[in-house]
């Protein structure tokens, strides 16, 4: 049930202090490294094995952690990754971390140069996948909570909630920036993206300067592709998964040498269409949060906003 | 800490290698028969033709293989082409060795659709594995009322044909019209010669009340499909099984994504109709 709390600065500090006596409480902020790295680590041990006895042992830690202060676009990771990773059969590693993670995001007070959540239907004040979101107001904070455990914690500390009658009401009004900016034409890709598959000119243009370094995918809050590799230490070892990228040639190269996506053209097409066409076809949501990391960190200054605008012209 | 008994889709079921044999003359293909260590695992491992498994050697890694055995057999059979790191290690395995498998994964051939129809199986090279399972299964289950079978199967040379004793058996079955072909003439070969697309072109495959299933190297599929279309097959009558460099087998790792599908989860069997308009990334 969604609830709404009015807190003073002191209340908020008291709350955090109280929580930190019970569970791990971690302060976050928007950084180059996405929150994804915590929910879905770049390297993760699936299990340990012994080659002689053929025993496998998996270690899944259940530590409850409260993260607060991260931007809404980072909170959205939990939602977007979950669409894939929690689909049957659920990924037990992601599920355990997710079930033990409480996120209190903080509405953004400004747009950074490459932010574009508001151009793809999002907002710097959206709850997204967070357990709660904190809005800064003149006399303290407004906390919108969509998490039963968290609500209970607050109530136990004698904070008085007000019931939220209309869950779609805009609670961010007045505490987040609004700007006049043209939305990106993502609906074209969502509905007609498949028609761009054969448009070689488009893919040649967007991939021309790409180094295929993969930084955009590693830092993307919505990318989840991974590789599985074994590491041996004599008779024991572990099976590990690590991030992988659709921009790498080896990602799809088969043992025979055949590569279904032989050049960066096909790989860039995969990256764009997986986010804006295939993911919506599969799960109803685009695989993008508008965080802008892929723009800020691209060594070739490729701007996905421009690619989306370019692609619009090729949608039929 | 958890152990193998807790359901974790990444952990393997232990198997013992019950039988190993070279399948091809050039020793690049080996067939392995796998026996589950735990009887309950075999009971749980219920599969149908078309599905695949992940075969794991700890320290080496995992690779996906189509299941070649008939579901009613006690053992699980796979045929492995020695071509990379993991398959090299699999070829080193001997009878009695242990390994792990996960699965069964993916969908099956369109068995319900095949009822009361003619089934035309077209294959080339070592992609024949799951089709052997299909043929065995349908022949055993008369309730499907399959009106007849075509089997067009080609390999580079006689030594590269899979499951030769089965091929001989099927040859003697009046319900099956089989054409086994090799790429070019070889001494001692009295059967058909020629590439699969040409053999299909010259055959009298009938699209009426028929389902065609085609598996083989990408180039064979690419050249054979137009021949089937010329014969009047519609795109919803032709099925193929795709191969991709898969890792997880459960639609998570993203590697086998084609359009809105994961080959490992939504496939590996697709109708041509499903693949129309998607990138030809296979």
Interface residues (C-beta under 8 A of the other chain):
Chain A: X46 X47 X49 X50 X51 X54 X55 X56 X57 X58 X59 X60 X84 X85 X87 X89 X91 X92 X194 X197 X224 X225 X226 X227 X228 X229 X230 X232 X237 X239 X241 X244 X246 X251 X252 X253 X254 X255 X256 X258 X260 X261 X266 X269 X270 X273 X274 X278 X281 X282
Chain B: X1 X2 X3 X4 X6 X8 X9 X10 X11 X12 X14 X58 X59 X60 X61 X62 X63 X83 X84 X87 X98 X100 X218 X243 X244 X245 X247 X248 X250 X251 X252 X253 X254 X255 X257 X259 X260 X277 X278 X279 X281 X282
